[in-house]
């Protein structure tokens, strides 16, 4: 299964101050995660990060070439991407972009139950939305998820009563 080299990481939602800072809403677990990057990709072009800091669950960043509030205002609405090769995930953690589209199999029967179509980040943990002949909401944790094989494009899960949402 081919993976995109750039991952969506956030969106520039506003300007901040008069020095050309941009306010970035993070699509990651936390805005602090974005502080590790020396550059973001905007419109497929690397843009060096001059400085950044977390403020109220967003990242405030100074980007190279963005010197004024007018420059920053022109960036509003742009999606920022990060280079996948600069990220090391702990064992057992995956990018949502890599999970969406996996074929999901029932561990007991070996049969396909559908495709993972969305990941819902909830306070108690992520939940996978799987759609096939039936729709399922499956907690993204051990006991439910047995295996994830990104190379084969498959996930194996244990189904219990109540996971199907169209019963």
C-alpha positions as CSV (number, residue, x, y, z in Angstrom):
1,X,0.0,0.0,0.0
2,X,1.6,3.3,-1.1
3,X,1.9,6.0,1.5
4,X,2.0,9.7,0.7
5,X,5.4,11.4,1.6
6,X,3.6,14.4,3.1
7,X,1.0,14.3,5.8
8,X,-1.7,16.8,6.6
9,X,-0.8,18.3,10.0
10,X,-2.9,21.4,10.4
11,X,-4.5,24.5,9.0
12,X,-3.6,28.2,9.2
13,X,-6.7,29.6,10.8
14,X,-5.6,33.2,11.5
15,X,-2.9,35.8,12.0
16,X,-1.4,36.6,15.4
17,X,0.0,40.0,16.3
18,X,1.6,42.4,13.9
19,X,4.9,40.6,13.3
20,X,3.5,38.1,10.7
21,X,2.9,35.1,13.0
22,X,0.3,32.6,11.9
23,X,-2.1,30.6,14.1
24,X,-2.2,26.9,13.2
25,X,-4.9,24.6,14.3
26,X,-3.2,21.2,14.7
27,X,-4.6,18.0,13.3
28,X,-2.2,16.0,15.4
29,X,-2.6,14.8,19.0
30,X,-1.3,18.1,20.2
31,X,0.0,21.4,18.8
32,X,3.3,20.8,20.6
33,X,3.9,17.9,18.2
34,X,4.4,20.4,15.4
35,X,7.2,22.2,17.2
36,X,9.7,19.5,16.2
37,X,9.6,20.5,12.6
38,X,12.1,22.8,10.9
39,X,9.8,23.3,7.9
40,X,6.2,22.9,6.9
41,X,5.0,22.2,3.4
42,X,2.5,24.7,2.1
43,X,1.2,24.3,-1.5
44,X,3.9,21.5,-1.9
45,X,6.7,24.0,-1.1
46,X,8.8,23.7,2.0
47,X,8.5,26.8,4.2
48,X,11.1,27.0,7.0
49,X,9.8,27.6,10.5
50,X,11.6,30.5,12.1
51,X,10.1,30.1,15.5
52,X,7.0,28.5,17.1
53,X,5.2,28.2,20.4
54,X,2.0,26.6,21.7
55,X,-0.8,29.0,22.7
56,X,-4.4,27.8,23.7
57,X,-4.2,24.4,21.8
58,X,-2.9,26.0,18.7
59,X,0.6,26.6,17.3
60,X,1.8,30.2,16.8
61,X,4.5,30.2,14.2
62,X,6.8,32.6,12.3
63,X,7.4,31.3,8.9
64,X,10.3,32.4,6.6
65,X,9.1,34.9,4.1
66,X,6.0,35.9,6.2
67,X,7.1,39.2,7.6
68,X,3.9,41.2,8.1
69,X,0.3,40.8,9.2
70,X,-0.7,41.2,5.5
71,X,1.6,38.3,4.5
72,X,0.2,36.2,7.3
73,X,-3.4,37.0,6.3
74,X,-2.7,35.7,2.8
75,X,-1.8,32.3,4.4
76,X,-5.2,32.0,6.1
77,X,-7.0,28.8,5.2
78,X,-3.8,27.0,3.9
79,X,-3.2,23.5,4.9
80,X,0.2,22.6,6.3
81,X,1.9,19.3,5.7
82,X,4.9,17.6,7.3
83,X,7.4,15.2,5.8
84,X,6.6,11.7,6.9
85,X,10.3,10.7,6.9
86,X,11.0,13.2,9.7
87,X,8.6,11.4,12.1
88,X,9.3,8.3,14.2
89,X,6.1,6.8,15.7
90,X,6.2,4.5,18.6
91,X,5.5,0.8,18.0
92,X,1.8,0.2,17.5
93,X,0.9,3.8,16.6
94,X,-0.1,4.8,13.1
95,X,-1.0,7.8,11.0
96,X,-4.7,8.2,10.5
97,X,-4.0,8.8,6.8
98,X,-2.5,5.3,6.6
99,X,-5.4,3.6,8.4
100,X,-8.2,5.0,6.4
101,X,-8.9,2.7,3.5
102,X,-7.6,-0.5,5.2
103,X,-9.8,-3.6,4.6
104,X,-11.0,-4.8,8.0
105,X,-11.3,-8.5,8.8
106,X,-13.1,-10.4,11.5
107,X,-10.5,-12.3,13.5
108,X,-12.8,-15.2,14.2
109,X,-14.2,-15.9,10.7
110,X,-11.4,-14.4,8.6
111,X,-14.0,-12.6,6.5
112,X,-13.9,-9.0,5.4
113,X,-16.3,-6.8,7.2
114,X,-15.6,-3.6,5.2
115,X,-13.2,-0.7,4.9
116,X,-12.0,1.7,7.6
117,X,-13.6,5.0,6.5
118,X,-13.0,7.3,9.4
119,X,-11.2,7.6,12.7
120,X,-13.1,9.5,15.5
121,X,-10.7,10.9,18.1
122,X,-12.7,10.7,21.4
123,X,-11.6,11.5,25.0
124,X,-11.6,7.8,25.9
125,X,-9.7,6.8,22.8
126,X,-10.0,6.7,19.1
127,X,-12.9,4.8,17.4
128,X,-12.7,3.3,13.9
129,X,-15.7,3.6,11.6
130,X,-15.9,0.6,9.4
131,X,-18.4,0.3,6.5
132,X,-19.3,-2.8,4.5
133,X,-22.5,-4.7,4.3
134,X,-23.0,-3.4,7.9
135,X,-21.4,-0.4,9.7
136,X,-19.3,-0.9,12.8
137,X,-17.7,1.4,15.4
138,X,-14.7,-0.3,16.8
139,X,-12.6,1.0,19.7
140,X,-8.9,1.4,18.6
141,X,-7.3,-0.6,21.4
142,X,-6.1,-4.0,22.3
143,X,-8.9,-6.5,22.8
144,X,-10.6,-5.2,19.7
145,X,-7.8,-4.6,17.2
146,X,-5.7,-7.7,16.8
147,X,-3.3,-6.8,14.0
148,X,-2.6,-3.9,11.6
149,X,-0.6,-4.6,8.5
150,X,-0.1,-1.5,6.5
151,X,1.9,-3.3,3.8
152,X,-0.9,-5.7,3.1
153,X,-3.6,-3.0,3.6
154,X,-5.5,-4.9,6.2
155,X,-6.6,-4.8,9.9
156,X,-7.9,-7.7,11.9
157,X,-10.4,-7.1,14.7
158,X,-12.4,-9.0,17.3
159,X,-16.1,-8.2,17.0
160,X,-18.4,-8.3,20.0
161,X,-22.1,-7.7,20.2
162,X,-23.0,-4.0,20.0
163,X,-20.2,-2.9,17.7
164,X,-22.5,-3.0,14.6
165,X,-24.4,0.4,14.5
166,X,-27.1,-0.7,12.1
167,X,-28.6,-3.5,14.1
